[in-house]
Each structure stands twice: as structure tokens, then as C-alpha cells.
Amino acid sequence: MIVVAFDGTKVVLREERWRHIVLRHPELKGKRNMVLDVVSSPDEVYVDLTGAVHALKRIVGEISDYLVVVYSKEDGEGY
């Protein structure tokens, strides 16, 4: 799946990557659209020293207080 991030970057979430995410975070099963929503309209954004983007969205009454989605940008696209 491809979503356009808050800054216009196209972010690709491949099926293989989604399976990896759900394997490590089973609480996200069935919440792919929620994860993609964080990328497109986060409440806060941070960029770490490696250039990875950390998009945060407050999720009240869901899986925790915040959902954090981390992705890297390469050649104008995010993964």
C-alpha cells in the first residue's frame, strides 16, 4: 500500500513489512489503516539522527496513548 505522508512523501508499506510489524506488535492486527493514517496526518513528527521519521498520533482508548510509526526516506520515498 502507498500513502502520502504529511509532507508529501509517498510512503510504501509492503505486505512483507506489514507481516513483520504485526509479528512484533500483534496488537496492531487489523489496524493497518490506523497506521497509515498516522503517516498521513500525525499529531507530532520527529526526525532522529539517522534521518528516520517518527510520526506520532494520540490514540485515546485504543492500544496505548500514542501510536508511533517510524519510516525512512530514500530517494524521495518512504519505507
NUTORKE-320310 format. One record per residue: residue number from 0; x, y, z of N, C-alpha, C, O in turn; residue in three letters. Coordinates in Angstrom, 2 decimals, m for minus. Atoms other than C-alpha are relative to their C-alpha. Last residue first. Example, Ala and Ser with C-alpha at 12.3 -4.5 7.8 and 13.67 -1.06 7.14 Angstrom:
2
@i: 1, n.xx: m0.82, n.yy: m1.19, n.zz: m0.06, ca.xx: 13.67, ca.yy: m1.06, ca.zz: 7.14, c.xx: m0.77, c.yy: 1.09, c.zz: 0.73, o.xx: m0.26, o.yy: 2.20, o.zz: 0.90, aa: SER
@i: 0, n.xx: 0.89, n.yy: m1.19, n.zz: 0.00, ca.xx: 12.30, ca.yy: m4.50, ca.zz: 7.80, c.xx: 0.90, c.yy: 1.20, c.zz: 0.00, o.xx: 1.94, o.yy: 1.18, o.zz: 0.66, aa: ALA
***
This chain:
79
@i: 78, n.xx: 0.22, n.yy: 1.45, n.zz: m0.18, ca.xx: 9.56, ca.yy: 2.81, ca.zz: 3.64, c.xx: m0.08, c.yy: m0.33, c.zz: 1.46, o.xx: m0.26, o.yy: m1.50, o.zz: 1.81, aa: TYR
@i: 77, n.xx: m0.14, n.yy: 0.51, n.zz: m1.34, ca.xx: 9.44, ca.yy: 6.42, ca.zz: 2.48, c.xx: m0.33, c.yy: m1.48, c.zz: 0.07, o.xx: m1.17, o.yy: m1.98, o.zz: m0.67, aa: GLY
@i: 76, n.xx: 1.09, n.yy: 0.87, n.zz: m0.44, ca.xx: 10.07, ca.yy: 7.80, ca.zz: m0.98, c.xx: 0.29, c.yy: m0.50, c.zz: 1.41, o.xx: 1.44, o.yy: m0.54, o.zz: 1.84, aa: GLU
@i: 75, n.xx: 1.30, n.yy: m0.67, n.zz: 0.05, ca.xx: 12.14, ca.yy: 10.79, ca.zz: m2.14, c.xx: m1.19, c.yy: m0.85, c.zz: 0.37, o.xx: m2.32, o.yy: m0.35, o.zz: 0.35, aa: GLY
@i: 74, n.xx: 0.31, n.yy: m0.44, n.zz: 1.36, ca.xx: 15.26, ca.yy: 8.78, ca.zz: m2.98, c.xx: m1.41, c.yy: 0.58, c.zz: m0.12, o.xx: m2.10, o.yy: 0.35, o.zz: m1.11, aa: ASP
@i: 73, n.xx: m1.08, n.yy: 0.28, n.zz: 0.94, ca.xx: 15.25, ca.yy: 7.09, ca.zz: 0.43, c.xx: m0.46, c.yy: 0.43, c.zz: m1.38, o.xx: m1.53, o.yy: 0.02, o.zz: m1.83, aa: GLU
@i: 72, n.xx: 0.15, n.yy: m0.57, n.zz: 1.34, ca.xx: 13.17, ca.yy: 8.19, ca.zz: 3.40, c.xx: 1.24, c.yy: m0.34, c.zz: m0.82, o.xx: 2.38, o.yy: m0.18, o.zz: m0.36, aa: LYS
@i: 71, n.xx: m1.19, n.yy: m0.63, n.zz: 0.56, ca.xx: 12.94, ca.yy: 6.03, ca.zz: 6.49, c.xx: m0.29, c.yy: 0.51, c.zz: m1.39, o.xx: m1.11, o.yy: m0.05, o.zz: m2.12, aa: SER
@i: 70, n.xx: m0.35, n.yy: 0.37, n.zz: 1.37, ca.xx: 9.83, ca.yy: 5.17, ca.zz: 8.46, c.xx: 1.22, c.yy: 0.79, c.zz: m0.45, o.xx: 1.51, o.yy: 1.87, o.zz: 0.07, aa: TYR
@i: 69, n.xx: m1.35, n.yy: m0.42, n.zz: 0.39, ca.xx: 8.76, ca.yy: 5.08, ca.zz: 12.09, c.xx: 0.24, c.yy: m0.45, c.zz: m1.43, o.xx: 0.00, o.yy: m1.61, o.zz: m1.78, aa: VAL
@i: 68, n.xx: m0.38, n.yy: 0.68, n.zz: 1.23, ca.xx: 5.10, ca.yy: 4.97, ca.zz: 13.11, c.xx: 1.34, c.yy: 0.57, c.zz: m0.44, o.xx: 1.49, o.yy: 1.79, o.zz: m0.59, aa: VAL
@i: 67, n.xx: m1.20, n.yy: m0.56, n.zz: 0.63, ca.xx: 4.26, ca.yy: 5.85, ca.zz: 16.70, c.xx: 0.34, c.yy: m0.84, c.zz: m1.21, o.xx: 0.50, o.yy: m2.06, o.zz: m1.11, aa: VAL
@i: 66, n.xx: m0.45, n.yy: 0.96, n.zz: 0.99, ca.xx: 0.76, ca.yy: 5.24, ca.zz: 18.06, c.xx: 1.15, c.yy: 0.69, c.zz: m0.72, o.xx: 0.98, o.yy: 1.78, o.zz: m1.27, aa: LEU
@i: 65, n.xx: m0.45, n.yy: m0.46, n.zz: 1.31, ca.xx: 0.24, ca.yy: 7.21, ca.zz: 21.22, c.xx: 0.30, c.yy: m1.19, c.zz: m0.89, o.xx: 0.75, o.yy: m2.24, o.zz: m0.42, aa: TYR
@i: 64, n.xx: 0.25, n.yy: m1.43, n.zz: 0.09, ca.xx: m1.67, ca.yy: 6.69, ca.zz: 24.48, c.xx: 0.36, c.yy: 0.57, c.zz: m1.36, o.xx: m0.33, o.yy: 1.45, o.zz: m1.88, aa: ASP
@i: 63, n.xx: m0.83, n.yy: m0.71, n.zz: m0.98, ca.xx: m1.89, ca.yy: 2.93, ca.zz: 24.05, c.xx: m0.30, c.yy: 1.48, c.zz: m0.14, o.xx: m1.24, o.yy: 1.85, o.zz: m0.84, aa: SER
@i: 62, n.xx: m1.04, n.yy: 0.93, n.zz: m0.39, ca.xx: m3.91, ca.yy: 0.32, ca.zz: 22.10, c.xx: 1.01, c.yy: 0.60, c.zz: 0.97, o.xx: 1.64, o.yy: m0.14, o.zz: 1.72, aa: ILE
@i: 61, n.xx: m0.37, n.yy: 1.07, n.zz: 0.93, ca.xx: m7.11, ca.yy: 2.33, ca.zz: 21.85, c.xx: 1.11, c.yy: m0.84, c.zz: 0.61, o.xx: 1.01, o.yy: m1.27, o.zz: 1.76, aa: GLU
@i: 60, n.xx: 0.82, n.yy: 1.19, n.zz: m0.19, ca.xx: m8.90, ca.yy: 4.47, ca.zz: 24.39, c.xx: 0.30, c.yy: m1.14, c.zz: m0.95, o.xx: m0.49, o.yy: m2.07, o.zz: m1.06, aa: GLY
@i: 59, n.xx: 0.68, n.yy: 0.09, n.zz: m1.30, ca.xx: m7.41, ca.yy: 7.72, ca.zz: 23.11, c.xx: m0.85, c.yy: m1.27, c.zz: 0.04, o.xx: m1.65, o.yy: m1.51, o.zz: m0.87, aa: VAL
@i: 58, n.xx: 1.08, n.yy: 0.97, n.zz: 0.20, ca.xx: m4.99, ca.yy: 7.38, ca.zz: 20.21, c.xx: m0.65, c.yy: m0.23, c.zz: 1.36, o.xx: m0.16, o.yy: m1.02, o.zz: 2.17, aa: ILE
@i: 57, n.xx: 0.65, n.yy: 0.37, n.zz: m1.27, ca.xx: m2.64, ca.yy: 10.36, ca.zz: 20.09, c.xx: m1.20, c.yy: m0.87, c.zz: m0.32, o.xx: m2.05, o.yy: m0.50, o.zz: m1.13, aa: ARG
@i: 56, n.xx: 1.40, n.yy: m0.43, n.zz: m0.06, ca.xx: m0.73, ca.yy: 10.32, ca.zz: 16.81, c.xx: m0.58, c.yy: m0.47, c.zz: 1.33, o.xx: m0.41, o.yy: m1.63, o.zz: 1.71, aa: LYS
@i: 55, n.xx: 0.77, n.yy: 0.36, n.zz: m1.19, ca.xx: 3.02, ca.yy: 10.19, ca.zz: 16.38, c.xx: m1.43, c.yy: 0.51, c.zz: m0.11, o.xx: m1.67, o.yy: 1.61, o.zz: m0.62, aa: LEU
@i: 54, n.xx: 1.30, n.yy: m0.67, n.zz: 0.04, ca.xx: 5.18, ca.yy: 10.17, ca.zz: 13.23, c.xx: m0.83, c.yy: m0.53, c.zz: 1.17, o.xx: m0.97, o.yy: m1.74, o.zz: 1.35, aa: ALA
@i: 53, n.xx: 0.85, n.yy: 0.58, n.zz: m1.04, ca.xx: 8.84, ca.yy: 9.25, ca.zz: 13.79, c.xx: m1.28, c.yy: 0.82, c.zz: 0.01, o.xx: m1.30, o.yy: 1.95, o.zz: 0.50, aa: HIS
@i: 52, n.xx: 1.12, n.yy: m0.83, n.zz: m0.42, ca.xx: 10.84, ca.yy: 9.96, ca.zz: 10.60, c.xx: m0.83, c.yy: m0.77, c.zz: 1.03, o.xx: m1.18, o.yy: m1.94, o.zz: 0.80, aa: VAL
@i: 51, n.xx: 1.28, n.yy: 0.70, n.zz: m0.05, ca.xx: 14.20, ca.yy: 8.25, ca.zz: 10.18, c.xx: m1.06, c.yy: 0.94, c.zz: 0.57, o.xx: m0.80, o.yy: 1.70, o.zz: 1.51, aa: ALA
@i: 50, n.xx: 0.90, n.yy: m0.51, n.zz: 1.03, ca.xx: 17.04, ca.yy: 10.64, ca.zz: 9.29, c.xx: m1.35, c.yy: m0.70, c.zz: m0.03, o.xx: m2.21, o.yy: m0.34, o.zz: m0.84, aa: GLY
@i: 49, n.xx: m0.23, n.yy: 0.78, n.zz: 1.22, ca.xx: 19.73, ca.yy: 8.72, ca.zz: 11.18, c.xx: m0.89, c.yy: 0.47, c.zz: m1.14, o.xx: m0.76, o.yy: m0.02, o.zz: m2.27, aa: THR
@i: 48, n.xx: m1.33, n.yy: m0.28, n.zz: 0.54, ca.xx: 19.87, ca.yy: 11.39, ca.zz: 13.91, c.xx: 0.32, c.yy: m0.77, c.zz: m1.27, o.xx: 1.19, o.yy: m0.36, o.zz: m2.04, aa: LEU
@i: 47, n.xx: m1.13, n.yy: 0.37, n.zz: m0.85, ca.xx: 16.12, ca.yy: 11.17, ca.zz: 14.51, c.xx: 1.33, c.yy: 0.25, c.zz: m0.72, o.xx: 1.35, o.yy: 0.73, o.zz: m1.86, aa: ASP
@i: 46, n.xx: m0.98, n.yy: 0.66, n.zz: 0.86, ca.xx: 13.37, ca.yy: 13.12, ca.zz: 12.77, c.xx: 1.20, c.yy: m0.30, c.zz: 0.87, o.xx: 1.76, o.yy: 0.60, o.zz: 1.50, aa: VAL
@i: 45, n.xx: m1.40, n.yy: m0.18, n.zz: m0.38, ca.xx: 10.36, ca.yy: 13.96, ca.zz: 14.90, c.xx: 0.86, c.yy: m0.73, c.zz: m1.02, o.xx: 0.46, o.yy: m1.76, o.zz: m1.57, aa: TYR
@i: 44, n.xx: m0.99, n.yy: 0.66, n.zz: 0.84, ca.xx: 6.72, ca.yy: 14.45, ca.zz: 13.95, c.xx: 1.39, c.yy: 0.34, c.zz: 0.51, o.xx: 1.68, o.yy: 1.49, o.zz: 0.85, aa: VAL
@i: 43, n.xx: m1.37, n.yy: m0.47, n.zz: m0.21, ca.xx: 3.68, ca.yy: 15.28, ca.zz: 16.08, c.xx: 0.93, c.yy: m0.78, c.zz: m0.92, o.xx: 0.63, o.yy: m1.92, o.zz: m1.28, aa: GLU
@i: 42, n.xx: 0.11, n.yy: m1.12, n.zz: m0.94, ca.xx: m0.10, ca.yy: 14.99, ca.zz: 15.68, c.xx: 1.37, c.yy: 0.64, c.zz: 0.22, o.xx: 1.47, o.yy: 1.85, o.zz: 0.43, aa: ASP
@i: 41, n.xx: m0.47, n.yy: 0.16, n.zz: m1.37, ca.xx: 0.29, ca.yy: 12.84, ca.zz: 12.57, c.xx: m0.29, c.yy: 1.23, c.zz: 0.86, o.xx: m0.51, o.yy: 2.32, o.zz: 0.34, aa: PRO
@i: 40, n.xx: 0.43, n.yy: m1.15, n.zz: m0.81, ca.xx: m1.89, ca.yy: 13.12, ca.zz: 9.45, c.xx: 0.40, c.yy: m0.18, c.zz: 1.47, o.xx: m0.45, o.yy: m0.38, o.zz: 2.33, aa: SER
@i: 39, n.xx: 0.58, n.yy: m1.10, n.zz: 0.79, ca.xx: m0.66, ca.yy: 10.99, ca.zz: 6.55, c.xx: m0.41, c.yy: 1.20, c.zz: 0.83, o.xx: m0.39, o.yy: 2.33, o.zz: 0.34, aa: SER
@i: 38, n.xx: m0.98, n.yy: m0.51, n.zz: 0.97, ca.xx: 1.74, ca.yy: 8.72, ca.zz: 8.46, c.xx: m0.56, c.yy: 1.23, c.zz: m0.73, o.xx: 0.16, o.yy: 2.21, o.zz: m0.93, aa: VAL
@i: 37, n.xx: m1.03, n.yy: m0.69, n.zz: m0.78, ca.xx: m0.63, ca.yy: 8.29, ca.zz: 11.42, c.xx: 1.03, c.yy: 0.63, c.zz: m0.93, o.xx: 1.49, o.yy: 1.75, o.zz: m0.69, aa: VAL
@i: 36, n.xx: 0.54, n.yy: m1.31, n.zz: m0.38, ca.xx: m3.44, ca.yy: 7.48, ca.zz: 9.00, c.xx: 1.01, c.yy: 0.80, c.zz: 0.80, o.xx: 1.10, o.yy: 2.02, o.zz: 0.66, aa: ASP
@i: 35, n.xx: m0.16, n.yy: m0.87, n.zz: 1.16, ca.xx: m1.34, ca.yy: 4.65, ca.zz: 7.53, c.xx: m0.52, c.yy: 1.41, c.zz: 0.28, o.xx: 0.02, o.yy: 2.38, o.zz: m0.24, aa: LEU
@i: 34, n.xx: m1.43, n.yy: m0.26, n.zz: 0.15, ca.xx: m1.08, ca.yy: 3.05, ca.zz: 10.98, c.xx: 0.24, c.yy: 0.96, c.zz: m1.16, o.xx: 1.02, o.yy: 1.91, o.zz: m1.03, aa: VAL
@i: 33, n.xx: m0.36, n.yy: m0.91, n.zz: m1.09, ca.xx: m4.84, ca.yy: 3.40, ca.zz: 11.53, c.xx: 1.48, c.yy: 0.38, c.zz: m0.11, o.xx: 1.84, o.yy: 1.54, o.zz: 0.06, aa: MET
@i: 32, n.xx: 0.47, n.yy: m1.34, n.zz: 0.37, ca.xx: m5.49, ca.yy: 1.86, ca.zz: 8.12, c.xx: 0.33, c.yy: 1.03, c.zz: 1.07, o.xx: 0.62, o.yy: 2.19, o.zz: 0.75, aa: ASN
@i: 31, n.xx: m0.88, n.yy: m0.55, n.zz: 1.04, ca.xx: m3.30, ca.yy: m1.12, ca.zz: 9.04, c.xx: m0.43, c.yy: 1.41, c.zz: m0.39, o.xx: 0.42, o.yy: 2.29, o.zz: m0.56, aa: ARG
@i: 30, n.xx: m0.07, n.yy: m1.45, n.zz: m0.17, ca.xx: m5.23, ca.yy: m1.71, ca.zz: 12.29, c.xx: 0.92, c.yy: 0.65, c.zz: m1.04, o.xx: 1.50, o.yy: 1.71, o.zz: m0.77, aa: LYS
@i: 29, n.xx: 1.26, n.yy: m0.61, n.zz: 0.39, ca.xx: m6.43, ca.yy: m5.28, ca.zz: 11.74, c.xx: m0.01, c.yy: 1.51, c.zz: 0.09, o.xx: m1.06, o.yy: 2.13, o.zz: m0.11, aa: GLY
@i: 28, n.xx: 0.71, n.yy: 0.81, n.zz: 1.00, ca.xx: m3.50, ca.yy: m6.70, ca.zz: 13.68, c.xx: m1.36, c.yy: 0.63, c.zz: m0.28, o.xx: m2.12, o.yy: 0.94, o.zz: 0.64, aa: LYS
@i: 27, n.xx: 0.30, n.yy: m0.80, n.zz: 1.19, ca.xx: m1.84, ca.yy: m3.82, ca.zz: 15.54, c.xx: m0.74, c.yy: m0.79, c.zz: m1.08, o.xx: m1.11, o.yy: m0.22, o.zz: m2.11, aa: LEU
@i: 26, n.xx: 1.11, n.yy: m0.90, n.zz: m0.32, ca.xx: m1.99, ca.yy: m5.55, ca.zz: 18.95, c.xx: m0.39, c.yy: 0.88, c.zz: m1.19, o.xx: m1.45, o.yy: 1.50, o.zz: m1.17, aa: GLU
@i: 25, n.xx: 1.29, n.yy: 0.62, n.zz: 0.35, ca.xx: 0.17, ca.yy: m8.29, ca.zz: 17.41, c.xx: m1.21, c.yy: 0.87, c.zz: 0.33, o.xx: m2.29, o.yy: 0.66, o.zz: m0.23, aa: PRO
@i: 24, n.xx: 1.02, n.yy: m0.79, n.zz: m0.71, ca.xx: 3.22, ca.yy: m5.98, ca.zz: 17.56, c.xx: m1.38, c.yy: m0.53, c.zz: m0.35, o.xx: m2.11, o.yy: 0.10, o.zz: m1.11, aa: HIS
@i: 23, n.xx: m0.62, n.yy: m0.61, n.zz: m1.19, ca.xx: 6.33, ca.yy: m8.00, ca.zz: 16.62, c.xx: m1.00, c.yy: 0.78, c.zz: 0.85, o.xx: m0.79, o.yy: 0.96, o.zz: 2.05, aa: ARG
@i: 22, n.xx: m0.67, n.yy: 1.06, n.zz: m0.74, ca.xx: 4.50, ca.yy: m10.32, ca.zz: 14.22, c.xx: 0.60, c.yy: 0.55, c.zz: 1.30, o.xx: 0.50, o.yy: m0.08, o.zz: 2.35, aa: LEU
@i: 21, n.xx: 1.02, n.yy: 0.69, n.zz: m0.78, ca.xx: 2.20, ca.yy: m7.48, ca.zz: 13.19, c.xx: 0.59, c.yy: m1.16, c.zz: 0.81, o.xx: 0.10, o.yy: m1.48, o.zz: 1.89, aa: VAL
@i: 20, n.xx: 0.53, n.yy: m0.90, n.zz: m1.03, ca.xx: 5.16, ca.yy: m5.33, ca.zz: 12.12, c.xx: m0.99, c.yy: m0.74, c.zz: 0.90, o.xx: m0.90, o.yy: m0.65, o.zz: 2.13, aa: ILE
@i: 19, n.xx: m1.05, n.yy: m0.17, n.zz: m1.00, ca.xx: 6.88, ca.yy: m8.18, ca.zz: 10.25, c.xx: m0.51, c.yy: 0.86, c.zz: 1.16, o.xx: m0.27, o.yy: 0.54, o.zz: 2.32, aa: HIS
@i: 18, n.xx: m0.06, n.yy: 1.26, n.zz: m0.75, ca.xx: 3.64, ca.yy: m9.04, ca.zz: 8.42, c.xx: 1.05, c.yy: 0.08, c.zz: 1.11, o.xx: 0.81, o.yy: m0.41, o.zz: 2.21, aa: ARG
@i: 17, n.xx: 1.16, n.yy: 0.03, n.zz: m0.88, ca.xx: 3.28, ca.yy: m5.36, ca.zz: 7.46, c.xx: m0.01, c.yy: m1.28, c.zz: 0.84, o.xx: m0.31, o.yy: m1.24, o.zz: 2.03, aa: TRP
@i: 16, n.xx: m0.29, n.yy: m0.89, n.zz: m1.12, ca.xx: 6.85, ca.yy: m5.32, ca.zz: 6.10, c.xx: m1.16, c.yy: m0.01, c.zz: 0.98, o.xx: m0.94, o.yy: m0.01, o.zz: 2.19, aa: ARG
@i: 15, n.xx: m1.06, n.yy: 0.64, n.zz: m0.80, ca.xx: 6.18, ca.yy: m8.34, ca.zz: 3.89, c.xx: 0.31, c.yy: 0.82, c.zz: 1.24, o.xx: 0.49, o.yy: 0.27, o.zz: 2.33, aa: GLU
@i: 14, n.xx: 0.62, n.yy: 1.09, n.zz: m0.76, ca.xx: 2.91, ca.yy: m6.79, ca.zz: 2.68, c.xx: 1.01, c.yy: m0.69, c.zz: 0.91, o.xx: 0.70, o.yy: m1.01, o.zz: 2.06, aa: GLU
@i: 13, n.xx: 0.11, n.yy: 1.28, n.zz: 0.71, ca.xx: 4.71, ca.yy: m3.62, ca.zz: 1.60, c.xx: m0.56, c.yy: m1.07, c.zz: 0.92, o.xx: m0.43, o.yy: m0.99, o.zz: 2.15, aa: ARG
@i: 12, n.xx: 0.10, n.yy: 1.04, n.zz: m1.03, ca.xx: 4.01, ca.yy: m0.27, ca.zz: 3.22, c.xx: m0.26, c.yy: m1.32, c.zz: m0.73, o.xx: m1.39, o.yy: m1.63, o.zz: m1.10, aa: LEU
@i: 11, n.xx: 0.40, n.yy: 1.33, n.zz: 0.46, ca.xx: 5.23, ca.yy: 2.40, ca.zz: 0.78, c.xx: m0.01, c.yy: m0.95, c.zz: 1.20, o.xx: 0.99, o.yy: m1.05, o.zz: 1.91, aa: VAL
@i: 10, n.xx: m0.51, n.yy: 1.02, n.zz: m0.91, ca.xx: 5.37, ca.yy: 6.05, ca.zz: 1.86, c.xx: m0.60, c.yy: m1.34, c.zz: m0.41, o.xx: m1.82, o.yy: m1.48, o.zz: m0.52, aa: VAL
@i: 9, n.xx: 0.72, n.yy: 1.26, n.zz: 0.18, ca.xx: 4.99, ca.yy: 8.73, ca.zz: m0.81, c.xx: 0.65, c.yy: m1.05, c.zz: 0.87, o.xx: 1.85, o.yy: m1.32, o.zz: 0.74, aa: LYS
@i: 8, n.xx: m0.79, n.yy: 1.18, n.zz: 0.32, ca.xx: 6.40, ca.yy: 11.96, ca.zz: 0.62, c.xx: m0.92, c.yy: m1.20, c.zz: m0.20, o.xx: m1.82, o.yy: m1.43, o.zz: 0.61, aa: THR
@i: 7, n.xx: 0.07, n.yy: 0.28, n.zz: 1.43, ca.xx: 4.02, ca.yy: 14.94, ca.zz: 0.50, c.xx: 0.81, c.yy: m1.21, c.zz: m0.45, o.xx: 0.74, o.yy: m1.59, o.zz: m1.61, aa: GLY
@i: 6, n.xx: m0.88, n.yy: m0.92, n.zz: 0.72, ca.xx: 4.96, ca.yy: 16.33, ca.zz: 3.92, c.xx: 0.03, c.yy: m0.26, c.zz: m1.50, o.xx: 0.86, o.yy: 0.31, o.zz: m2.21, aa: ASP
@i: 5, n.xx: 0.35, n.yy: m1.38, n.zz: m0.33, ca.xx: 2.04, ca.yy: 14.77, ca.zz: 5.85, c.xx: 0.81, c.yy: 1.01, c.zz: m0.80, o.xx: 0.35, o.yy: 2.12, o.zz: m1.05, aa: PHE
@i: 4, n.xx: m0.28, n.yy: m0.48, n.zz: m1.35, ca.xx: 2.73, ca.yy: 11.43, ca.zz: 4.19, c.xx: m0.36, c.yy: 1.47, c.zz: 0.12, o.xx: m0.66, o.yy: 2.14, o.zz: m0.87, aa: ALA
@i: 3, n.xx: m0.76, n.yy: m1.25, n.zz: 0.08, ca.xx: 1.08, ca.yy: 10.20, ca.zz: 1.01, c.xx: 0.13, c.yy: 0.55, c.zz: 1.41, o.xx: m0.87, o.yy: 0.79, o.zz: 2.09, aa: VAL
@i: 2, n.xx: 0.72, n.yy: m1.12, n.zz: m0.60, ca.xx: 0.06, ca.yy: 6.58, ca.zz: 1.41, c.xx: 0.89, c.yy: 1.23, c.zz: m0.16, o.xx: 2.11, o.yy: 1.13, o.zz: m0.15, aa: VAL
@i: 1, n.xx: m0.71, n.yy: m1.28, n.zz: 0.04, ca.xx: 1.09, ca.yy: 3.56, ca.zz: m0.64, c.xx: m0.90, c.yy: 1.06, c.zz: 0.62, o.xx: m2.10, o.yy: 1.11, o.zz: 0.35, aa: ILE
@i: 0, n.xx: 0.85, n.yy: m1.18, n.zz: 0.00, ca.xx: 0.00, ca.yy: 0.00, ca.zz: 0.00, c.xx: 0.89, c.yy: 1.24, c.zz: 0.00, o.xx: 2.00, o.yy: 1.23, o.zz: 0.53, aa: MET
***
